[in-house]
């Protein structure tokens, strides 16, 4: 794992840090073909060397989401475009239980593209 990504996760406040680390673990464990890299000051995830998704966290609003590359090609009730043309996002609330089933369904669809 890239050192910058490790530092990024280690410096986030709780409960967001635990949520971000859980997202990271869930994404990486979804497939042996998913790898992590550091781009644009955020952790990016690749599936077989092509962009899959990235995790975003806004410290001011405390909003966490997974942005799915080519999400516009995926239909799922938990993915929203909010005006984006190519990406769709999956929101995560650090104070609530995460919808792992939906996240795994989205990752499965994204990997199949």
N, C-alpha and C positions, 0 to 999 in steps of 0.2 A: 504494500500500500504506500502511496506517495506520502512523504513526510509533511508536505503542506496540508494535505487532507487530514492527516492525524492531528496536526496542530489546530486546524479549523474546528474539528469536532471537540477537541480538548478545551478550547477556550470559550465555548458557548455556555450560557447560564442554564441552570436547572429550572424547570423540568424540560426545557427545550433540548438540552444536551442529550438526555436519555432518549428522547423521542428521535432525534437525528441519528443517534448511534443505532437505534433499533431499525430505522429506515435503511441505513447503510447495510446492516447485517442482513436484513430481509432481501434487499435487492441483490447483494452479492451471493446469497445462498440460493437464489431462485434458479440459477444455472451455472454450471462450471465454466461456461463460455462468457460470463459477464466479468468484466474487469473495471477497475477504478482508475481514473486519471484526474489531474487537476488542471482545469481550464477556466479562464474568465473569473478567477477568484471563487470558484465553487467546485464541489466534487461532481465529476461527470462519470457516467457509466456507459460502457460499450458492450455490445453483444457481437461477438465474432468480428471485432475491430471496426464496427460501425456504431455511430451514436445511438444510444438507446434512451437515456434520460439523464436528468441532473436534479439534485436536491437544492432547494432555495430556502433561505431563512432571512426574514426582514427583522432586524433587532428592534426597530422602532415600533412596528405593529405586532411583532411576535407571531407573524404568519409563517407557517411552514408548508411547503408544497413540493411535490415531485412533478417536474415538467417533462412530459413524454414527447420525444422527437417523433415526428410523423403521427402525432396524436389525432390529427385531422382524419386519419384513415381508420380510427378505432371508434366504435360505438360502445359506450359504457355510461351508465347513469351517473357515475361519480367523476367522470372526466368533463371538464368545462373548458371552453375555448376563450371566453371573455374577449372576443375580437381578434384573437391571434389567428393567423392564417395556417400555420403549420403545426404548432405546438398545442397540446391540451394539458391541463394541470389537474392534479389530484391533491386536494387540500387535506391537511392533517392538523388536528387540534391536539397540542401537547398535553392538555388537561383532560382529554377524553381517551377512551380505549380506541386504538387504531382499527380500522376496518381492513384487516389483513386479507380477508377473502377477496375483497374488491381489488386491493393492491396486487395480489397474485394473479387475478384474472386479467388485469390491465397489463402486467408484465408479460404474461403468457401471450396475449394478443400482440403486444409490441415486439416481442422476440420473433413472432411468426411472420412479421411483415418482410 
